């Protein structure tokens, strides 16, 4: 145990605080990677972590104060600024509320973002519990004679056992459990098309609830009702919420997603040229983020496709020729693959047929849904101001001289001489 890492006069760097900072840094990296994998801007990760940190610390401290109200009344400043006394589920609720507020204010897709965050929560908790172990934060277990049992004589809070007594290292148990949960969630997060949006978060709620319930079995905590601790009740609620969420997410994808797709298709079909194209961020085959709005000032050719789609494969050579022909003009071609296999599958396909224009990866299909596509391939033309001027459903011969002439007019004069359906 090392409760204090550095002591400089009255100032102390607590090991718990250091591990908390590390947890936030790692969680930020994991969140950013999850956002990129879903075609969202990685830049939101730092803000999400910041909001989560503030909300989590406030929620955790508030619940700790409520649980030890008499101590707070007796010494409010000491209770507020001590290095001990954080309650994990208070932090979870506080962080959840704060981050949800940020997601809503930023106009981000809530389910996709929380799925990106869920693995970060697990690894953050795993690292945080290492901090509890180092500090001796009062969350150890009951006396034990197991080989790995230990004493906490230098604990920052609450150790009063007589010499020779050893206890279950409950923080170590939790750290191991949350590490295992993290690995499982990362595996789920890498296969977004296999699971309904929200499934990663709801799985986290179930597994973290189970983990906390089990660890409480060896901890000495007051039983509040039916022989169950406060943390166990919260774990039960978490398990129930996660289970209900999973059922809702699956039913939502099975029943509501097709209806939403039809609604988006009808809406986009009823709109005339001149609507601003939905912005998006996606990774290219080199792992670099590409944002549509960064292409303002150019005419953008956006094509949705998949390697398993024969019509898509059929039109690719013509797209390659078109891209080369207009390479010197203010024109950019973005082919968005929605393959389940992600970059490895798409990269091999592109190399096999010699594609050189930018290919983006959107395995979740979120970008295609925002455009209301009904199948593959579908192509959208976007003018220099970011307005969608045409939509082509199905494959086309992009080497058609008439189309090339009209495209050149759009590039040079800013006029699309055809209708919004490309005819």
Buried (B, 14 or more C-beta within 10 A) or exposed (E): BEBBBEEEEEEBBBBBBBBBBBBBEBBBBBBBBBBBBBBBBBEBBEBBBBBBBBBBBBBBBBBBBEBBEEBBEEEEEEBEEBBBBBBBBBBBBBBBBBBBEBBEEEEBBBBBBBBBBBBBBBBBBBBBBBBBBBBBBBBBBEEBEEEEBBBBEEBBBBBEBEEEBBBBBBBBBBBEBBBBBBEBBBEBBBEBEEBBBBBBBBBBBBBBBBBBBBBBEBBBBEEEEEEBBBBBBBBBEBBEBBBEBBEBBBEBBEEEBEEEBEEBBEEBEEEEBEBEBBEBBBBBBEEEBBEBEEBEEBBBBBBBBBBEBEBBBEBBBBBBEBBEBBEEEEBBBBBBBBBBBBBEBBBEBBEEEEBEBBBBBBBBBBBBBBBBBBEBBBBBBBBBEBBBBBBBBEBBEBBEEEBBEBBBBBBEEEEBEBEBEBE
